[in-house]
Amino acid sequence: MKKAVIVFLCVLFVFSFCACKGEKQKWSHSVDVAYFAEMGKIPEIELKIGDAVPDNEALEKDGFAIFADESPAFISNGALNLYFDTEKNVITKIAGFDSFLGFEVGAISIEVTSALDEQNIKYTEREAKDGELFFLPSAPNRSIVECKGLKHNLIFVFENNALCAALLG
């Protein structure tokens, strides 16, 4: 009787391994990253790189505050910073700290790189350099996925493998 139970448990054990196919997780992403990067825009807001900085009344209506005395000068609503050239009064970069090009903060790096691979966007992965991330307070363990061959530079910043910010421009 003991042998029959042992054989039964062995067969059950083998079949439990067979049930796991080991399929890779496929990440789907609905935002055309290359299209928006080429336009210098993100779908989360109407403004884009090259647009004139709106007047204070329009900014306040949309929940933005202007920080013209900072270096670099920027407009912020907490989730997005729009950096601008104070002489030309045009937007030069867009940084996101919440949702950016359809990726949510906290997304793991493989989710972002899989979407870039799926859209045939070339990129490099590397550690962040000191002072490179002017739009974030300094912190250890930050890595970057930097997209190549687009009209506007695009970087995704990860802290401990979780998306914490992105920058277009």
Backbone torsions as a table, in degrees:
resi	resn	phi	psi	omega
1	MET	NA	-39.9	179.5
2	LYS	-62.6	-39.6	-179.8
3	LYS	-63.7	-40.4	-179.9
4	ALA	-64.0	-41.0	178.9
5	VAL	-66.1	-42.8	179.8
6	ILE	-63.8	-44.1	178.0
7	VAL	-62.2	-43.7	179.6
8	PHE	-60.6	-44.8	179.6
9	LEU	-65.4	-37.3	177.5
10	CYS	-64.3	-44.7	178.3
11	VAL	-62.9	-43.2	178.1
12	LEU	-61.5	-41.4	178.9
13	PHE	-62.6	-45.0	179.4
14	VAL	-63.6	-44.2	-180.0
15	PHE	-66.6	-30.7	178.5
16	SER	-65.8	-32.8	175.4
17	PHE	-72.5	-35.6	179.9
18	CYS	-66.4	-28.2	-178.8
19	ALA	-68.8	-25.0	178.8
20	CYS	-88.0	109.2	-178.2
21	LYS	-78.8	-19.9	-179.5
22	GLY	73.2	27.6	178.9
23	GLU	-68.7	142.3	178.2
24	LYS	-76.1	146.9	176.0
25	GLN	-68.8	131.5	177.0
26	LYS	-105.2	122.8	179.9
27	TRP	-91.1	132.3	175.7
28	SER	-109.6	145.2	-178.5
29	HIS	-141.0	126.7	-172.7
30	SER	-93.7	-12.1	-178.1
31	VAL	-90.5	131.5	177.1
32	ASP	-79.4	92.9	-173.7
33	VAL	-60.1	-46.2	-178.4
34	ALA	-62.0	-42.2	180.0
35	TYR	-58.5	-50.0	-178.2
36	PHE	-69.5	-37.0	178.6
37	ALA	-65.7	-38.2	177.1
38	GLU	-64.4	-37.4	179.7
39	MET	-77.1	-15.7	-176.0
40	GLY	72.6	36.3	-172.8
41	LYS	-139.3	158.3	170.2
42	ILE	-125.0	149.2	-177.0
43	PRO	-68.7	-13.4	-176.2
44	GLU	-74.0	-17.8	178.7
45	ILE	-143.4	163.9	180.0
46	GLU	-81.7	-32.5	-177.2
47	LEU	-67.8	151.9	178.6
48	LYS	-140.9	169.1	177.8
49	ILE	-61.0	133.1	-178.6
50	GLY	97.8	-16.6	177.1
51	ASP	-70.9	151.2	173.9
52	ALA	-69.1	146.7	176.9
53	VAL	-69.4	125.6	179.9
54	PRO	-63.8	161.2	177.8
55	ASP	-71.0	163.7	-175.7
56	ASN	-56.8	-39.3	-178.6
57	GLU	-62.3	-44.8	179.1
58	ALA	-65.9	-38.5	179.1
59	LEU	-64.0	-47.0	-179.3
60	GLU	-63.4	-36.9	178.7
61	LYS	-61.1	-35.7	-179.6
62	ASP	-91.1	7.5	176.6
63	GLY	83.4	15.6	179.7
64	PHE	-99.0	149.5	172.2
65	ALA	-119.8	148.9	-178.3
66	ILE	-103.7	136.4	178.9
67	PHE	-123.2	70.9	-174.4
68	ALA	-74.1	-21.6	-178.1
69	ASP	-86.2	-7.4	178.4
70	GLU	-77.6	164.0	176.0
71	SER	-128.3	110.0	-1.3
72	PRO	-76.8	155.9	179.1
73	ALA	-69.1	145.4	-179.5
74	PHE	-153.9	164.3	174.5
75	ILE	-114.3	139.7	-177.5
76	SER	-143.6	145.9	169.7
77	ASN	-120.0	12.3	-179.1
78	GLY	95.4	-39.7	178.8
79	ALA	-93.4	-26.2	-178.6
80	LEU	-134.5	142.0	169.0
81	ASN	-117.9	129.0	175.1
82	LEU	-111.5	109.8	-177.9
83	TYR	-84.9	144.6	-177.5
84	PHE	-142.0	156.5	176.6
85	ASP	-82.9	118.2	-175.5
86	THR	-70.8	-25.2	178.9
87	GLU	-77.6	-45.3	-178.7
88	LYS	-88.2	-17.0	-179.0
89	ASN	59.2	41.0	177.9
90	VAL	-125.0	150.7	179.2
91	ILE	-71.9	132.7	-178.1
92	THR	-115.0	-26.2	-178.8
93	LYS	-148.8	152.7	175.7
94	ILE	-128.4	124.1	177.3
95	ALA	-114.7	137.9	179.9
96	GLY	-121.4	140.9	-178.0
97	PHE	-124.9	10.6	-177.7
98	ASP	-134.1	-84.6	175.2
99	SER	-116.2	135.4	-176.4
100	PHE	-147.4	118.4	-178.7
101	LEU	54.0	34.5	177.0
102	GLY	86.2	-5.6	177.0
103	PHE	-94.3	135.3	179.0
104	GLU	-93.5	147.8	174.0
105	VAL	-57.0	136.7	-177.7
106	GLY	100.5	-13.3	176.5
107	ALA	-59.7	140.9	179.8
108	ILE	-80.5	156.8	-173.1
109	SER	-59.9	-35.5	-179.1
110	ILE	-65.9	-28.5	176.0
111	GLU	-64.6	-43.6	179.6
112	VAL	-69.6	-48.6	-177.4
113	THR	-66.6	-33.1	176.4
114	SER	-64.5	-41.1	177.9
115	ALA	-66.1	-38.5	177.9
116	LEU	-66.2	-41.8	176.8
117	ASP	-60.8	-45.1	-178.9
118	GLU	-60.5	-32.9	-179.0
119	GLN	-96.3	10.2	178.0
120	ASN	56.7	40.5	176.6
121	ILE	-99.1	124.9	179.2
122	LYS	-77.4	143.0	-179.1
123	TYR	-152.9	163.1	172.4
124	THR	-125.7	149.0	176.0
125	GLU	-112.8	135.0	-179.5
126	ARG	-159.3	169.5	175.3
127	GLU	-78.0	146.3	177.5
128	ALA	-70.0	142.8	178.1
129	LYS	-92.5	153.0	178.4
130	ASP	-58.4	132.2	176.4
131	GLY	78.9	-6.3	-177.0
132	GLU	-71.7	-32.4	-175.4
133	LEU	-98.4	69.7	-175.4
134	PHE	-59.4	-21.9	-175.2
135	PHE	-91.6	1.2	180.0
136	LEU	-129.5	148.0	171.8
137	PRO	-66.4	148.8	-177.1
138	SER	-67.5	145.1	179.2
139	ALA	-159.9	151.4	177.6
140	PRO	-77.0	170.8	173.1
141	ASN	62.1	37.4	176.4
142	ARG	-104.4	135.0	175.7
143	SER	-124.7	164.2	-174.4
144	ILE	-130.3	140.4	165.8
145	VAL	-111.2	114.5	-175.7
146	GLU	-110.0	119.8	-178.6
147	CYS	-81.1	141.9	-176.0
148	LYS	-115.0	153.2	172.2
149	GLY	77.0	16.2	178.1
150	LEU	-105.1	156.2	180.0
151	LYS	-58.9	-42.3	178.6
152	HIS	-112.5	137.5	178.1
153	ASN	-59.9	142.8	179.1
154	LEU	-138.0	122.2	176.0
155	ILE	-129.7	143.3	173.7
156	PHE	-111.3	132.3	-177.2
157	VAL	-110.4	130.3	-179.0
158	PHE	-119.1	139.2	173.6
159	GLU	-120.5	119.0	-175.4
160	ASN	53.3	43.4	175.6
161	ASN	70.8	11.4	177.8
162	ALA	-116.6	134.2	-179.3
163	LEU	-60.1	127.3	178.9
164	CYS	-120.0	-18.3	179.2
165	ALA	-170.6	167.2	174.5
166	ALA	-147.6	154.7	-178.1
167	LEU	-137.0	130.8	175.8
168	LEU	-118.6	127.6	177.4
169	GLY	135.2	NA	NA
